[in-house]
Amino acid sequence: MPYAEINNTRLHIRQRGQGPVAVFVHGYPLDSTMWIDQLNGLADIRRCIAVDLRGFGRSMPVTGEPLTMEQHASDLAAVLDLVSEEQADIVGLSMGGYVALAFAELYPKRLRSLALIDTRAGADNEEGKAGRNAAVERLLADGRSAMAGGMEAGLLGPEPSPAARARLRTMIEGCAYETIIGALAGMRDRPDRTSVLDTITVPCAVMVGEFDAVTPPVEAEQMADVIADAVLTIVPRSGHLAPIENPPAVTAALRSFLSS
Ligand code: MLT
């Protein structure tokens, strides 16, 4: 089932392994390839499903409309329907974490566990919203390669591996302009979901790269403090994209979490 027709679009889906379903939700402006190490490393304990969110990766292109966290969450629920699974472990990185929290709010009974990686629950402040609008202007004026070059230092830790740099550039440079514009609007307008953290009663893991400058460790610690019994992992040698910067550490932390 590499492609699924759902909710009036076509999503591209990567699957590995057998067992209870774990859904992996990528960040912005990334795609499901960011989870390849985790899919390969966890296939013996989970049916791992990594979705290219609406408009991203190999999913059906979009035309620039806002890509909301709620729409992505509804798409994930439809994927679970398609594979006849009532519940899943949801693993989200950054924007994928925003989607995971929207899923937790909209479909709490469908959540078996939650892993929030390099993400936050709060909304954009006014400066953040202005930054999203400026990013659209910059993209249209200077193009995607310039954007990728500008983003790299902010997203990756101080000494990124050549593989992490290559994977990041490949994903950003493969992301359609319309998707970038839609995602920026969707993230800019997403609501504050801090109050959702109090409602999470399923097992929860919070992970963050030690050098994450976008959603820093202090924010992850605050999130983990609020969620009942959350397990916090600081991922060494990583910035904001821990699953591609230190794949073995993230896979090991997920394995231990999902096996517990
Ligand atoms: C991401 O990695 O998904 C983004 O940094 C999220 C954001 O821009 O808020």
Residues whose N, C-alpha, C, O or C-beta is under 5 A from the ligand:
A	BS01	MLT	G27 Y28 L93 S94 M95 G96 V214
